[in-house]
Protein backbone atom coordinates (compact mmCIF):
# COMPACT_ATOMS: atom_id res chain seq x y z
CA UNK A 1 0.00 0.00 0.00
CA UNK A 2 1.37 3.42 -0.96
CA UNK A 3 1.38 5.93 1.86
CA UNK A 4 0.58 9.57 1.22
CA UNK A 5 2.69 11.75 3.50
CA UNK A 6 1.56 15.30 4.12
CA UNK A 7 4.37 17.69 4.99
CA UNK A 8 3.97 19.58 8.28
CA UNK A 9 2.74 23.15 7.99
CA UNK A 10 6.08 24.45 9.27
CA UNK A 11 7.87 22.68 6.43
CA UNK A 12 5.49 24.08 3.84
CA UNK A 13 5.95 27.60 5.19
CA UNK A 14 9.73 27.25 5.29
CA UNK A 15 9.70 26.19 1.65
CA UNK A 16 7.70 29.26 0.71
CA UNK A 17 10.27 31.55 2.36
CA UNK A 18 13.03 30.45 0.01
CA UNK A 19 11.75 33.05 -2.45
CA UNK A 20 13.78 35.74 -0.68
CA UNK A 21 17.41 35.95 0.37
CA UNK A 22 17.89 36.37 4.12
CA UNK A 23 20.85 37.92 5.88
CA UNK A 24 21.76 38.92 9.43
CA UNK A 25 24.75 40.60 10.98
CA UNK A 26 25.70 41.88 14.42
CA UNK A 27 27.66 45.13 14.21
CA UNK A 28 27.51 45.65 17.98
CA UNK A 29 29.22 42.45 19.12
CA UNK A 30 31.63 44.36 21.39
CA UNK A 31 28.77 45.91 23.40
CA UNK A 32 26.93 44.20 26.29
CA UNK A 33 23.74 44.06 24.23
CA UNK A 34 25.53 42.73 21.19
CA UNK A 35 27.19 40.04 23.28
CA UNK A 36 23.85 39.06 24.78
CA UNK A 37 22.41 38.84 21.28
CA UNK A 38 25.21 36.47 20.23
CA UNK A 39 24.76 34.32 23.33
CA UNK A 40 20.95 34.21 23.55
CA UNK A 41 19.89 34.59 19.91
CA UNK A 42 22.67 34.46 17.33
CA UNK A 43 22.65 35.36 13.64
CA UNK A 44 21.85 31.82 12.49
CA UNK A 45 18.71 31.66 14.61
CA UNK A 46 17.79 35.20 13.54
CA UNK A 47 18.00 34.23 9.88
CA UNK A 48 15.76 31.25 10.55
CA UNK A 49 13.25 33.54 12.25
CA UNK A 50 13.31 35.87 9.24
CA UNK A 51 12.56 32.85 7.06
CA UNK A 52 9.74 31.61 9.29
CA UNK A 53 8.34 35.11 9.68
CA UNK A 54 8.36 35.75 5.93
CA UNK A 55 6.46 32.54 5.31
CA UNK A 56 4.02 33.29 8.14
CA UNK A 57 3.32 36.79 6.80
CA UNK A 58 2.65 35.42 3.31
CA UNK A 59 0.36 32.74 4.77
CA UNK A 60 -1.49 35.36 6.83
CA UNK A 61 -1.99 37.50 3.72
CA UNK A 62 -3.04 34.47 1.60
CA UNK A 63 0.07 34.89 -0.54
CA UNK A 64 1.92 31.66 0.29
CA UNK A 65 0.96 30.10 -3.04
CA UNK A 66 0.57 33.35 -4.97
CA UNK A 67 4.00 34.99 -5.39
CA UNK A 68 2.60 37.44 -7.94
CA UNK A 69 0.44 39.00 -5.21
CA UNK A 70 3.35 39.64 -2.88
CA UNK A 71 5.15 42.91 -2.37
CA UNK A 72 8.32 42.57 -4.50
CA UNK A 73 11.19 41.97 -2.07
CA UNK A 74 14.35 40.08 -2.98
CA UNK A 75 16.37 40.38 0.23
CA UNK A 76 15.43 40.77 3.90
CA UNK A 77 18.32 41.88 6.11
CA UNK A 78 18.72 42.16 9.87
CA UNK A 79 21.37 44.45 11.32
CA UNK A 80 21.96 44.48 15.08
CA UNK A 81 23.25 47.93 15.99
CA UNK A 82 24.30 49.94 19.04
CA UNK A 83 21.27 52.22 18.88
CA UNK A 84 18.38 53.18 21.16
CA UNK A 85 14.74 52.22 20.83
CA UNK A 86 13.66 48.69 19.97
CA UNK A 87 13.79 48.25 16.19
CA UNK A 88 12.86 49.99 12.96
CA UNK A 89 12.71 49.04 9.31
CA UNK A 90 13.82 51.01 6.27
CA UNK A 91 13.03 49.40 2.94
CA UNK A 92 13.90 45.74 3.53
CA UNK A 93 16.51 46.27 6.28
CA UNK A 94 15.52 45.61 9.89
CA UNK A 95 17.60 47.54 12.43
CA UNK A 96 17.53 45.91 15.88
CA UNK A 97 18.70 47.78 18.99
CA UNK A 98 21.51 46.01 20.82
CA UNK A 99 20.87 48.38 23.72
CA UNK A 100 17.32 47.05 24.01
CA UNK A 101 18.57 43.47 23.85
CA UNK A 102 21.05 44.25 26.60
CA UNK A 103 18.48 45.53 29.09
CA UNK A 104 15.41 43.44 28.24
CA UNK A 105 14.24 41.97 31.57
CA UNK A 106 12.77 38.70 30.32
CA UNK A 107 13.29 35.94 27.75
CA UNK A 108 15.21 37.98 25.20
CA UNK A 109 15.25 35.22 22.57
CA UNK A 110 11.43 35.12 22.51
CA UNK A 111 11.24 38.92 22.54
CA UNK A 112 13.62 39.24 19.58
CA UNK A 113 11.62 36.58 17.74
CA UNK A 114 8.43 38.57 18.21
CA UNK A 115 10.10 41.81 17.18
CA UNK A 116 11.38 40.18 13.99
CA UNK A 117 7.88 38.93 13.12
CA UNK A 118 6.64 42.49 13.57
CA UNK A 119 9.39 44.06 11.48
CA UNK A 120 9.17 41.43 8.74
CA UNK A 121 5.54 42.44 8.32
CA UNK A 122 6.72 45.98 7.62
CA UNK A 123 8.99 44.62 4.91
CA UNK A 124 6.40 42.40 3.20
CA UNK A 125 3.08 44.08 3.99
CA UNK A 126 1.24 46.83 2.13
CA UNK A 127 -0.03 48.75 5.16
CA UNK A 128 0.37 52.48 5.57
CA UNK A 129 -0.70 55.22 7.98
CA UNK A 130 -1.68 54.13 11.52
CA UNK A 131 -2.46 50.64 10.31
CA UNK A 132 1.13 49.67 9.63
CA UNK A 133 2.07 49.09 13.25
CA UNK A 134 -1.26 47.46 14.01
CA UNK A 135 -1.02 44.93 11.20
CA UNK A 136 2.59 44.18 12.13
CA UNK A 137 1.55 43.48 15.71
CA UNK A 138 -1.47 41.49 14.49
CA UNK A 139 0.94 39.14 12.72
CA UNK A 140 3.06 38.94 15.87
CA UNK A 141 -0.08 38.18 17.89
CA UNK A 142 -1.24 35.44 15.52
CA UNK A 143 2.25 33.92 15.50
CA UNK A 144 2.08 33.54 19.27
CA UNK A 145 4.70 36.10 20.22
CA UNK A 146 2.59 38.77 21.95
CA UNK A 147 4.51 39.88 25.09
CA UNK A 148 2.92 40.01 28.53
CA UNK A 149 2.93 43.82 28.68
CA UNK A 150 0.63 44.36 25.68
CA UNK A 151 -2.77 46.02 26.12
CA UNK A 152 -5.68 43.67 26.66
CA UNK A 153 -8.62 43.24 24.24
CA UNK A 154 -10.93 46.23 24.38
CA UNK A 155 -8.32 48.68 25.63
CA UNK A 156 -7.26 51.77 23.70
CA UNK A 157 -8.69 55.12 22.63
CA UNK A 158 -8.77 54.83 18.83
CA UNK A 159 -8.90 51.94 16.40
CA UNK A 160 -5.86 53.35 14.56
CA UNK A 161 -3.82 53.97 17.70
CA UNK A 162 -1.35 51.42 16.39
CA UNK A 163 0.62 48.55 17.85
CA UNK A 164 -1.26 46.28 20.28
CA UNK A 165 -4.42 48.40 20.37
CA UNK A 166 -4.94 48.15 16.62
CA UNK A 167 -3.70 44.55 16.58
CA UNK A 168 -6.42 43.50 19.04
CA UNK A 169 -9.04 45.38 17.01
CA UNK A 170 -7.87 43.72 13.79
CA UNK A 171 -8.07 40.35 15.54
CA UNK A 172 -11.71 41.14 16.34
CA UNK A 173 -12.36 42.05 12.68
CA UNK A 174 -10.58 38.93 11.48
CA UNK A 175 -12.74 36.82 13.77
CA UNK A 176 -15.83 38.39 12.21
CA UNK A 177 -14.56 37.34 8.79
CA UNK A 178 -11.58 34.99 8.72
CA UNK A 179 -9.09 36.37 6.22
CA UNK A 180 -10.14 39.98 6.75
CA UNK A 181 -6.58 41.21 7.33
CA UNK A 182 -5.41 39.48 4.16
CA UNK A 183 -8.17 41.18 2.17
CA UNK A 184 -7.36 44.54 3.77
CA UNK A 185 -3.67 44.15 2.96
CA UNK A 186 -4.49 43.31 -0.66
CA UNK A 187 -6.69 46.40 -1.00
CA UNK A 188 -3.90 48.66 0.29
CA UNK A 189 -1.58 47.75 -2.57
CA UNK A 190 -2.45 51.00 -4.36
CA UNK A 191 -3.39 53.17 -1.38
CA UNK A 192 -5.66 53.24 1.64
CA UNK A 193 -9.22 54.27 2.50
CA UNK A 194 -11.22 53.82 5.71
CA UNK A 195 -14.00 52.63 3.42
CA UNK A 196 -12.14 49.32 2.94
CA UNK A 197 -13.59 48.17 6.28
CA UNK A 198 -17.14 48.76 5.06
CA UNK A 199 -16.39 47.13 1.70
CA UNK A 200 -15.21 43.96 3.42
CA UNK A 201 -17.32 43.77 6.58
CA UNK A 202 -20.37 45.84 5.72
CA UNK A 203 -19.84 48.34 8.55
CA UNK A 204 -17.73 51.47 8.69
CA UNK A 205 -14.63 51.33 10.85
CA UNK A 206 -15.99 53.60 13.58
CA UNK A 207 -19.05 51.38 14.04
CA UNK A 208 -16.81 48.33 14.16
CA UNK A 209 -14.66 50.03 16.80
CA UNK A 210 -17.76 50.82 18.88
CA UNK A 211 -18.95 47.21 18.57
CA UNK A 212 -15.49 45.99 19.60
CA UNK A 213 -15.39 48.27 22.65
CA UNK A 214 -18.93 47.22 23.64
CA UNK A 215 -17.97 43.55 23.46
CA UNK A 216 -15.17 44.02 25.99
The 8 nearest C-alpha neighbors of each residue, nearest first, counted from 0:
[[1, 2, 3, 4, 5, 6, 7, 8],
 [2, 0, 3, 4, 5, 6, 7, 11],
 [1, 3, 4, 0, 5, 6, 7, 8],
 [2, 4, 5, 1, 0, 6, 7, 8],
 [5, 3, 2, 6, 7, 1, 8, 10],
 [4, 6, 7, 3, 8, 11, 2, 10],
 [5, 7, 10, 4, 8, 11, 9, 3],
 [8, 6, 10, 9, 5, 11, 12, 4],
 [7, 9, 11, 10, 12, 6, 13, 5],
 [10, 8, 12, 7, 11, 13, 51, 6],
 [11, 9, 13, 7, 8, 12, 14, 6],
 [10, 12, 8, 14, 9, 13, 15, 7],
 [11, 13, 54, 15, 9, 14, 10, 8],
 [14, 12, 10, 16, 15, 11, 51, 9],
 [13, 15, 11, 12, 16, 17, 10, 54],
 [14, 16, 12, 13, 17, 54, 63, 18],
 [17, 15, 54, 13, 18, 50, 14, 53],
 [16, 18, 19, 15, 14, 13, 20, 50],
 [19, 17, 16, 15, 20, 73, 14, 66],
 [20, 18, 73, 17, 74, 16, 21, 72],
 [19, 21, 74, 73, 75, 22, 18, 17],
 [22, 20, 75, 74, 76, 46, 19, 49],
 [21, 23, 76, 46, 77, 75, 20, 24],
 [24, 22, 77, 42, 76, 78, 46, 45],
 [23, 25, 78, 42, 26, 79, 77, 22],
 [24, 26, 79, 27, 28, 78, 80, 33],
 [25, 27, 80, 28, 79, 24, 78, 81],
 [28, 26, 33, 80, 81, 25, 29, 30],
 [27, 29, 33, 34, 30, 26, 25, 37],
 [28, 30, 27, 33, 34, 31, 26, 32],
 [29, 31, 33, 32, 28, 27, 34, 81],
 [32, 30, 34, 33, 101, 35, 29, 28],
 [101, 33, 31, 97, 35, 98, 100, 34],
 [32, 34, 28, 27, 36, 30, 97, 35],
 [33, 35, 37, 31, 28, 36, 32, 30],
 [36, 34, 32, 38, 33, 37, 39, 101],
 [35, 37, 33, 40, 34, 39, 38, 41],
 [38, 36, 41, 34, 35, 40, 39, 33],
 [37, 39, 35, 36, 40, 34, 41, 33],
 [40, 38, 36, 35, 37, 108, 41, 107],
 [41, 39, 36, 108, 37, 38, 44, 45],
 [42, 40, 37, 44, 43, 36, 45, 38],
 [41, 43, 45, 44, 23, 46, 24, 40],
 [44, 42, 46, 45, 41, 47, 23, 40],
 [43, 45, 47, 46, 42, 41, 40, 48],
 [46, 44, 42, 48, 47, 43, 41, 49],
 [47, 45, 49, 43, 48, 44, 23, 42],
 [46, 48, 50, 44, 45, 49, 51, 43],
 [47, 49, 51, 45, 50, 46, 52, 44],
 [50, 48, 46, 52, 47, 51, 53, 45],
 [49, 51, 47, 53, 48, 16, 52, 46],
 [52, 50, 48, 54, 53, 49, 13, 55],
 [51, 53, 55, 49, 116, 54, 50, 48],
 [54, 52, 56, 50, 55, 51, 16, 49],
 [53, 55, 16, 12, 57, 51, 52, 56],
 [54, 56, 52, 58, 53, 57, 59, 51],
 [57, 55, 59, 53, 58, 54, 52, 60],
 [56, 58, 62, 63, 60, 54, 59, 55],
 [57, 59, 63, 61, 55, 56, 60, 62],
 [60, 58, 56, 57, 61, 55, 181, 138],
 [59, 61, 181, 57, 58, 62, 56, 184],
 [62, 60, 58, 59, 63, 57, 181, 64],
 [61, 63, 57, 65, 60, 64, 58, 69],
 [64, 62, 58, 57, 65, 61, 15, 54],
 [65, 63, 62, 66, 61, 15, 58, 57],
 [64, 66, 62, 67, 68, 63, 69, 61],
 [67, 65, 69, 68, 64, 62, 63, 18],
 [66, 68, 65, 69, 70, 62, 71, 64],
 [69, 67, 66, 65, 62, 70, 185, 71],
 [70, 68, 66, 67, 71, 62, 65, 123],
 [69, 71, 123, 72, 68, 124, 125, 67],
 [72, 70, 69, 73, 123, 67, 68, 66],
 [73, 71, 74, 70, 19, 123, 91, 75],
 [72, 74, 19, 20, 71, 75, 18, 91],
 [73, 75, 20, 19, 21, 72, 76, 91],
 [76, 74, 21, 91, 92, 20, 22, 77],
 [77, 75, 22, 92, 23, 21, 93, 74],
 [78, 76, 23, 93, 92, 94, 22, 24],
 [77, 79, 94, 24, 23, 25, 80, 93],
 [78, 80, 25, 95, 26, 94, 97, 96],
 [79, 81, 27, 96, 97, 26, 82, 95],
 [82, 80, 97, 27, 96, 98, 83, 79],
 [83, 81, 96, 80, 98, 97, 84, 95],
 [84, 82, 96, 98, 85, 99, 81, 97],
 [83, 85, 86, 96, 99, 82, 98, 87],
 [84, 86, 96, 99, 95, 83, 87, 98],
 [87, 85, 95, 94, 96, 84, 88, 93],
 [88, 86, 94, 93, 89, 95, 118, 85],
 [87, 89, 93, 92, 94, 118, 90, 91],
 [90, 88, 92, 91, 93, 87, 94, 122],
 [89, 91, 92, 88, 122, 93, 121, 75],
 [90, 92, 75, 122, 89, 76, 93, 88],
 [93, 91, 76, 89, 88, 90, 77, 75],
 [94, 92, 88, 77, 87, 76, 78, 95],
 [93, 95, 78, 87, 86, 79, 88, 77],
 [96, 94, 86, 79, 80, 78, 85, 93],
 [97, 95, 82, 85, 98, 99, 80, 86],
 [98, 96, 32, 100, 81, 33, 99, 80],
 [97, 99, 101, 32, 96, 100, 83, 81],
 [100, 98, 96, 101, 97, 102, 85, 103],
 [101, 99, 97, 32, 103, 98, 102, 96],
 [32, 100, 102, 98, 99, 31, 103, 97],
 [101, 103, 99, 100, 104, 98, 32, 97],
 [102, 104, 100, 105, 99, 101, 107, 106],
 [105, 103, 102, 106, 107, 101, 100, 99],
 [104, 106, 107, 103, 110, 109, 108, 102],
 [107, 105, 108, 109, 110, 104, 103, 111],
 [106, 108, 110, 109, 105, 111, 103, 100],
 [107, 109, 111, 40, 110, 106, 39, 112],
 [110, 108, 112, 107, 111, 106, 113, 144],
 [109, 111, 107, 113, 112, 108, 114, 106],
 [112, 110, 114, 108, 113, 109, 107, 115],
 [113, 111, 109, 115, 110, 114, 108, 116],
 [112, 114, 144, 116, 110, 115, 111, 139],
 [113, 115, 111, 117, 116, 112, 118, 110],
 [114, 116, 118, 112, 117, 113, 119, 111],
 [117, 115, 113, 52, 119, 114, 139, 118],
 [118, 116, 135, 114, 115, 120, 139, 119],
 [117, 119, 115, 121, 120, 116, 114, 88],
 [120, 118, 122, 116, 121, 117, 115, 123],
 [119, 121, 135, 123, 124, 118, 122, 117],
 [122, 120, 118, 119, 124, 123, 135, 117],
 [121, 123, 119, 91, 120, 124, 90, 118],
 [124, 122, 120, 121, 70, 119, 125, 72],
 [125, 123, 120, 121, 126, 122, 70, 184],
 [124, 126, 188, 184, 187, 127, 123, 70],
 [127, 125, 131, 124, 130, 187, 184, 128],
 [126, 128, 131, 130, 129, 125, 191, 187],
 [127, 129, 130, 131, 126, 191, 132, 159],
 [130, 128, 159, 161, 131, 127, 132, 160],
 [129, 131, 133, 128, 132, 127, 134, 126],
 [130, 132, 126, 127, 134, 133, 129, 128],
 [133, 131, 162, 135, 161, 134, 130, 136],
 [134, 132, 162, 165, 166, 161, 130, 136],
 [133, 135, 137, 136, 131, 132, 130, 166],
 [134, 136, 117, 132, 120, 138, 133, 137],
 [135, 137, 139, 133, 138, 134, 166, 162],
 [138, 136, 166, 134, 140, 139, 135, 133],
 [139, 137, 141, 136, 135, 140, 142, 134],
 [138, 140, 136, 142, 137, 144, 117, 116],
 [141, 139, 145, 137, 143, 138, 142, 144],
 [142, 140, 138, 143, 139, 137, 144, 145],
 [143, 141, 139, 140, 144, 138, 55, 116],
 [144, 142, 140, 141, 145, 139, 113, 138],
 [143, 145, 113, 139, 140, 142, 146, 109],
 [144, 146, 140, 143, 139, 147, 113, 149],
 [147, 145, 148, 149, 144, 110, 113, 140],
 [146, 148, 149, 145, 150, 144, 151, 105],
 [147, 149, 146, 150, 145, 151, 163, 105],
 [150, 148, 147, 146, 163, 151, 145, 164],
 [151, 149, 163, 154, 164, 148, 152, 155],
 [150, 152, 154, 153, 149, 167, 164, 163],
 [153, 151, 154, 167, 150, 215, 168, 164],
 [152, 154, 215, 212, 151, 211, 155, 167],
 [153, 155, 152, 151, 150, 164, 156, 212],
 [156, 154, 164, 157, 153, 160, 158, 150],
 [155, 157, 158, 160, 154, 164, 159, 153],
 [158, 156, 160, 159, 155, 208, 164, 165],
 [157, 159, 165, 160, 208, 168, 164, 156],
 [160, 158, 129, 161, 157, 165, 130, 133],
 [161, 159, 157, 158, 165, 164, 129, 162],
 [162, 160, 133, 165, 132, 159, 129, 164],
 [161, 163, 133, 132, 136, 164, 165, 166],
 [164, 162, 166, 165, 167, 150, 149, 136],
 [165, 163, 166, 167, 155, 162, 161, 160],
 [164, 166, 133, 161, 168, 167, 158, 163],
 [165, 167, 137, 133, 163, 169, 168, 136],
 [166, 168, 170, 165, 164, 169, 152, 163],
 [169, 167, 165, 171, 170, 166, 172, 164],
 [170, 168, 172, 166, 171, 167, 173, 165],
 [169, 171, 173, 167, 168, 172, 174, 166],
 [170, 172, 168, 174, 169, 173, 167, 175],
 [173, 171, 169, 175, 174, 170, 168, 176],
 [174, 172, 179, 177, 170, 176, 175, 171],
 [173, 175, 171, 176, 172, 177, 170, 179],
 [176, 174, 172, 173, 171, 177, 200, 179],
 [177, 175, 173, 174, 179, 178, 172, 200],
 [178, 176, 173, 174, 179, 175, 180, 172],
 [177, 179, 181, 180, 173, 176, 182, 60],
 [178, 180, 173, 182, 181, 176, 177, 183],
 [181, 179, 183, 182, 178, 184, 173, 60],
 [180, 182, 60, 184, 178, 179, 183, 61],
 [183, 181, 185, 179, 180, 184, 186, 178],
 [184, 182, 180, 186, 185, 181, 179, 187],
 [183, 185, 181, 187, 182, 186, 125, 180],
 [184, 186, 182, 183, 187, 188, 181, 125],
 [185, 187, 183, 184, 188, 182, 189, 195],
 [188, 186, 190, 191, 184, 189, 185, 125],
 [187, 189, 186, 125, 185, 190, 184, 126],
 [190, 188, 187, 186, 191, 125, 185, 126],
 [191, 189, 187, 188, 192, 186, 127, 126],
 [190, 192, 187, 193, 189, 127, 186, 195],
 [191, 193, 194, 195, 190, 187, 196, 186],
 [194, 192, 195, 196, 204, 191, 203, 197],
 [193, 195, 192, 197, 196, 198, 203, 204],
 [196, 194, 198, 193, 197, 192, 199, 183],
 [197, 195, 194, 199, 198, 204, 200, 203],
 [198, 196, 201, 202, 203, 200, 194, 199],
 [197, 199, 195, 196, 201, 200, 194, 202],
 [200, 198, 196, 197, 201, 195, 179, 182],
 [201, 199, 197, 202, 196, 198, 176, 175],
 [200, 202, 197, 198, 199, 203, 196, 195],
 [203, 201, 197, 200, 206, 207, 204, 196],
 [204, 202, 197, 206, 205, 196, 207, 194],
 [203, 205, 207, 206, 196, 208, 202, 193],
 [204, 206, 208, 207, 203, 209, 158, 202],
 [207, 205, 209, 208, 204, 203, 210, 202],
 [206, 208, 204, 210, 205, 209, 211, 202],
 [207, 209, 211, 205, 206, 210, 158, 204],
 [210, 208, 206, 212, 211, 207, 213, 205],
 [211, 209, 207, 213, 208, 212, 206, 214],
 [210, 212, 208, 214, 209, 213, 207, 153],
 [211, 213, 209, 153, 215, 214, 210, 208],
 [214, 212, 210, 211, 215, 209, 153, 208],
 [213, 215, 211, 212, 210, 153, 209, 152],
 [214, 153, 212, 213, 211, 152, 154, 210]]
